[in-house]
């Protein structure tokens, strides 16, 4: 740390000296570049000998008598600089070699190749565009600690190309996702992030307060109930890509702020949502992986449709011997699960025990893309029940690489049934379930005006990116993941 402080002091002294000479390295408002670094390398044959201008961060500098070589990095890659005293003059070369690694500069000169065959810009002039006052970490050893990488992500992105590439791929994923939705005739909307009543999922919200209106508000846990209001209003194919917020733990697969897509199709059902999710996964796999196969944690995964299907209750019964369809009460479920390896289940409800059994005994085997179907009505407050088996719903979740990546169903559009389910959830909240869905009277009123039958789905962007890019955890594909305070780290 003392060495870094000393280097910072040296750089501050250089900055002061520049300003004493009337040169302010932060005064420039822009720089006219002609090409990116990658464009110069890729198009060398047609650009050789032409004057070009590049700008970026100085990441290497090597002095050789009356010349110097340097590496300049921009968003596209790196380009070598060849700086000679013959072009810059003695003072100019001295000023160039006095630059620090990390400085941001612009260079203008002729494009050429050195005797070793390296594409280079032979600099005729350079401009200091921003002075770096702190040294960069040593590239191969200085920033490998995951905690430090996430906490100072900007440094991670400067020195680790693999980190930059993951975020590039994620950006391309989202662009391709919008293309898929737009080509299918879906319209994108933005719904409120601050909501007076949170809903659309079972989760604990973040709570805030609006001072001017003296209102308690919640960061949305899902956009579902607002998007469905748009279905009531007459829109038929709609979606939203945006941030969601759930007041939950932080681990390798969860971040309290995350991005997801939710989509709804009037006059569609869960079969339409299955087909849509298959199309999305195939398109994003093609964008990121170049085809329908990829590797995740040593698993070879093939996302060629159609995806496998298994029924939730049947899969749990087969794996554990516990048939939840024959259990009615929380006490019965706890007794039936008492011999299973589920940890402390004293306070668990029927639904939470079902989910624990699935997570522990079924999910680890779901490597190839699989739709897990027919979720019970009592844990699916927004899904349409099956007419012949009202205890089950037209709901499914998508699993892939042993990870859950999506949830979908045929939407409940019966306002009487919806209100009854909300009230059942309210009773669960009163009994201590903090993640149970609250009653949204305005949404019920909207349904009473008539919502067409519809299918709806949601998919986590980060979780899907983690899978397609074989990232070790969710933080790798989030630009700035939430971290503990330093004192708690």
Secondary structure as UniProt FT lines:
FT   HELIX           2..20
FT   TURN            21..22
FT   TURN            25..26
FT   HELIX           37..42
FT   HELIX           44..47
FT   TURN            48..49
FT   STRAND          51..64
FT   TURN            65..66
FT   STRAND          67..74
FT   TURN            75..76
FT   STRAND          77..84
FT   HELIX           85..97
FT   TURN            101..102
FT   STRAND          104..113
FT   TURN            115..116
FT   STRAND          119..130
FT   TURN            139..141
FT   HELIX           146..151
FT   HELIX           153..159
FT   HELIX           161..183
FT   TURN            184..185
FT   STRAND          187..188
FT   STRAND          194..195
FT   STRAND          207..210
FT   TURN            211..214
FT   STRAND          215..219
FT   HELIX           224..232
FT   TURN            233..234
FT   STRAND          237..245
FT   TURN            252..253
FT   STRAND          257..266
FT   HELIX           270..289
FT   STRAND          293..296
FT   TURN            297..298
FT   STRAND          299..302
FT   STRAND          308..311
FT   HELIX           312..320
FT   HELIX           324..326
FT   HELIX           330..336
FT   TURN            337..339
FT   TURN            346..347
FT   HELIX           350..361
FT   HELIX           363..365
FT   STRAND          370..373
FT   HELIX           377..379
FT   TURN            381..382
FT   STRAND          385..386
FT   TURN            387..388
FT   STRAND          389..393
FT   STRAND          395..400
FT   TURN            401..402
FT   STRAND          403..411
FT   HELIX           415..430
FT   TURN            431..432
FT   TURN            434..435
FT   HELIX           441..448
FT   STRAND          454..460
FT   HELIX           461..468
FT   TURN            469..470
FT   HELIX           474..477
FT   TURN            479..480
FT   HELIX           486..488
//
